[in-house]
């Protein structure tokens, strides 16, 4: 199961504790809408040694062709010294090139349509390891675009104000790539939400995909009180 990356750990953990309600409507592209416990013995769970590292692969990523390049940005926590990092592909199409498999941040090129999984292994000087996986979906926007609108979403503001749609992939055909738009209350405009790059908050709205959950951040309003609509075009 993929973990969050470091810059999203605190934000996403808090957000996942808050229930978000939404109404879902699928539309053509030219429309918009506003017992007691068991007695059997369970084997003890194997625990990670206290001095083992913890690996964090990138959040889920999507690549919209003809772009065929993506950057993987891993991280780790560790009590001690890290000896090495290794990225490798564990599933997906055969076409890919990892530029530097031993770097926390590396470019992957020559991607083709499909769903890839890349695994980051972190090893410390004691020889203890940890692994984490990121999902990269590569595809093209459909020639016959469709959309889903989530109406009257709620902002939560644990640290940064955000809107979350849980398990976004369950609302879309398998392997879909998509674009995201937001419509604020009292506005007829749909503004595009861009992918958030590490350390970047220069756009009004940005998103990350965390364990299949879509999380949208806004950077202009410190205390939003409206209930925006979110549109997914695929």
N, C-alpha and C positions, 0 to 999 in steps of 0.2 A: 504494500500500500504506500503510495507516495506521500511524503510529508510536505509541509510548507517549506519554502525557502526562508532564510533568516529575517529578511526585511518584512515578510508577511506573517511571521509566527504570532506575534502579539495581536495584530489586527484581526487575523482570520480566526484565532481561537476565541476571542471575545464575540465576534460576529456569529459564530456557529452556535452560541448559547442563546441567541435571541431568535424567537419564532418570527418568520416573515410570511405574510399572507399575500396571495395574489390570485387574480382571475386570469385565465389563459384563454385566448381566442386565436384561432388560426384563420388567416385571411389571404386572399390574393394580393399581389404586390401593389395594386392600384387602390387599395383601401387602407384606412387606418381607424383606430378607435381608442377614442380615449378609454398457585397450587403448592402445596408444600415443595420443598426442594428435593430432588432425586437423592436416593440413598446410595447409588453406585459410586465407586471411587474414581475420581478424576485424576489422571496423572499430573504431577506438578509441572507447571510451566517452566521452561528453561529461561533463566534470566540472563540478561546481558551483564558481563562483568562490570563492576563499578568504574573501572578505569578504561573501559572501551570507548572509542570515539563514537560520535553520532553523525551520520551523513545526511545531508539535505540536497537533493537534486533540484533542478529547476521546477517551477510550477508548470502545470500543463501549458503547452504552447500550440499554436496553430500557424500554418504557413499557407498562404493563398498564392497558388501558381498564377503567373509564371515565376514568381520568386521561388527559389529552391534552396535557400540558405536559412539556417537558424543558429542562434547562439545559445549554448547551454551554460548556465551559470550556477555552479554548485557552491555549497558551503559546508561547514562542519563545526561541531563543538567537541572539545577534548580536554581531558586533564592529562597533560603530558605533551609529547612532541609527535607530530604527524610525520610519517615516513614517506608515504606516497598516495597519490590519487590515481584512479583508473576509470575512464568512461568506456563503456562498450554497448553495442546494440544487442538487445535480448530478443526483440521481435520486430517484425515489419518487413517492408520491401528490401530487396537486395542492394539497391542502389543507394549509396551514401559514402561520404568520406569524412572522417573525424580528423580535423586538422592537427590537434594535439591531445591525444587521449590521456595524457598525464598532467593536464592543467585543469584547475577548477573551472576556469572559463575558457570555452573553446568553440570554434565555429564548426558546424556540420554542413556540408554542401552536397550537391548532386542528389538532392532528395526527390522522390517521385511520389505520385498519389498513393496514399495509404496511411495507416496508423503505425507509427514507430514507437518503441519503448527503448529508452537509453538508461542504463544503470550506472550509477556512480558508486565506486567502492573506495572507502577511506581506510587506510591502515596506519596505525601508530608504531612507534619504535619498539613496543612490546609485542608486535605482531598481531594485535587485536584489530578486528575490522568491523565495519558496518557498511550496509548498502542501502541505497534508495533509488527509486525509479521515477523517471519523468515520461509523460506521454506527449508525443508530437504528432498532430494530425495535419496531413498535407492534402490539399485538394483544390478544386476550382469552384468558384461561384457558379451556380447553375445559370444556364441561359434563360430559363423560365423561373425567375426569382419568386420565392414565397416568403412569407413573414409570419412571425408569432408576436403578439403584443401582450405584455404583462401589465395590467392596469393597476393604478393606484398603489404603487409600491411604497414602502416605508423606509425612511432613512434611520440608521442607527449610528450613534456617534460615541463609540468607546474611546477612541483616540482620534481617528479621522472619520469623517462622516461617509457612510457607504450604504449601498443597496445590494442585497444578495439574492440571487436566484439559485436554489439548491438543485444539484444534478441536472445541469443544463443539457447534457447529452441525451437525457431521457425524452426531451421534447423535440429532438431532431433526428432525421435519418442518420444511420450509422455512417461515420466518416465525414460528416458535413463540416465544412468551414463556414464561417458566418461573419457578418458585420453587425455592430451594435449601435443603437441610437437611443437617445433619451429626450423625452419631452417634459418640460417642467410645467407645473400648474400655471394657468393664465398665459400660456404661450402656444402658438400654432406651429412653432418650429421644432424640427427634429434635429438634434445635434449629434454628430458622430462621436462615439466613445472609442478612444485609441488604446492599444496595449500599453500598459505601464512598464517602462524600462527601469532597471534598478537605479534608484536615486533620483529619478526624474519626476517632477510634478509641474511641468510647464504647460500642460494642457488643462482645459477646464474640467474634462472628464476623462478618466482612464480606467482600465480594468485589468484584473488578473484572473486566471483560471486555477482554482485551488482545489485539488481532489475532485474535480468535476463540477465544482460550484463556481458560478460566475459572480464576481465581486466587483462592483463599480464604485469608484471613488470620485468625489468632487472636491475641487480645490479653491473655489471662489467664495463660497458661502460658509462661514464658520458654524452656523447653527440652522440648517435648513428645516423648515417646518411643513413643506408641501409634500404631496404624494405623487411623484412622477410616474409616467408611463415609460416602459422599456420595450423597445422593438428589436427583434432579432431577425435579420434578413439573411436568407441562405439559398 
